[in-house]
Amino acid sequence: MINVKLVTWSAGIFTAISYLLCVLYGLITPEAIHMHQFLETVLPAFSWLSLGSFLLGLIESFLWGVYIGFTFSVIYNLLFRRWGYPKK
């Protein structure tokens, strides 16, 4: 069994850091090769790049990670209870 709270927070922080790295990459590379189109597609109401949009994207990225971490850990724990224990 895995800790739902730990996995949820870890995934949320991971996606927030990934978002920050994508934005930083987009600021230091030419426009033709950065991630603004992808970010605008997967993050509702995000547009490249104002302070409000940046903060909204950071919050949305964190929440996507929370959703993924929570959902994954709950499903994992359910399946582990069903099939994960060794047979005696």
C-alpha positions as CSV (number, residue, x, y, z in Angstrom):
1,M,0.0,0.0,0.0
2,I,1.2,3.5,-0.7
3,N,0.5,6.7,1.2
4,V,-2.2,8.6,-0.7
5,K,-1.2,12.0,0.8
6,L,2.5,11.5,0.1
7,V,1.9,10.5,-3.6
8,T,-0.7,13.3,-4.1
9,W,1.6,16.0,-2.8
10,S,4.6,14.6,-4.7
11,A,2.8,14.5,-8.0
12,G,1.4,18.0,-7.4
13,I,4.9,19.4,-6.7
14,F,6.4,17.5,-9.6
15,T,3.9,19.0,-12.1
16,A,4.4,22.5,-10.7
17,I,8.2,22.2,-11.0
18,S,7.7,20.8,-14.5
19,Y,5.5,23.8,-15.4
20,L,8.2,26.2,-14.1
21,L,10.9,24.5,-16.1
22,C,8.7,24.7,-19.3
23,V,8.1,28.4,-18.8
24,L,11.8,29.0,-18.1
25,Y,12.7,27.0,-21.2
26,G,10.2,29.1,-23.2
27,L,11.7,32.3,-22.0
28,I,15.3,31.4,-22.9
29,T,14.7,29.7,-26.3
30,P,13.3,31.0,-29.6
31,E,9.6,31.1,-29.8
32,A,9.5,28.4,-32.6
33,I,10.7,25.7,-30.2
34,H,9.2,26.4,-26.8
35,M,6.1,24.9,-25.1
36,H,3.6,27.8,-25.1
37,Q,1.2,26.0,-27.5
38,F,1.2,22.8,-25.4
39,L,0.7,24.8,-22.2
40,E,-2.2,26.8,-23.8
41,T,-3.8,23.5,-24.9
42,V,-3.6,21.6,-21.6
43,L,-4.1,24.4,-19.1
44,P,-7.6,26.1,-19.5
45,A,-7.4,29.9,-19.7
46,F,-3.6,30.0,-19.9
47,S,-2.1,32.3,-22.4
48,W,1.6,33.1,-22.9
49,L,2.7,35.0,-20.7
50,S,1.4,37.5,-18.2
51,L,1.7,37.4,-14.4
52,G,-1.9,36.4,-13.9
53,S,-1.6,33.7,-16.6
54,F,1.7,32.5,-15.1
55,L,0.1,32.1,-11.6
56,L,-3.0,30.5,-13.1
57,G,-0.8,28.0,-15.0
58,L,1.2,27.2,-11.9
59,I,-2.0,26.5,-9.9
60,E,-3.6,24.4,-12.7
61,S,-0.4,22.4,-13.1
62,F,-0.3,21.7,-9.4
63,L,-3.9,20.6,-9.4
64,W,-3.4,18.3,-12.4
65,G,-0.6,16.6,-10.4
66,V,-2.9,16.3,-7.4
67,Y,-5.6,14.7,-9.5
68,I,-3.1,12.3,-11.1
69,G,-1.4,11.4,-7.8
70,F,-4.6,11.0,-5.8
71,T,-6.3,8.9,-8.5
72,F,-3.3,6.7,-9.1
73,S,-2.7,6.0,-5.4
74,V,-6.3,5.2,-4.7
75,I,-6.5,2.8,-7.7
76,Y,-3.1,1.3,-6.8
77,N,-4.3,0.7,-3.2
78,L,-7.5,-0.9,-4.3
79,L,-5.7,-3.2,-6.7
80,F,-3.1,-4.0,-4.1
81,R,-5.8,-5.0,-1.6
82,R,-7.3,-7.3,-4.2
83,W,-4.2,-8.8,-5.7
84,G,-1.1,-7.5,-4.0
85,Y,-0.8,-9.6,-0.9
86,P,1.2,-12.8,-1.2
87,K,-0.8,-16.1,-1.0
88,K,-0.3,-18.2,2.1
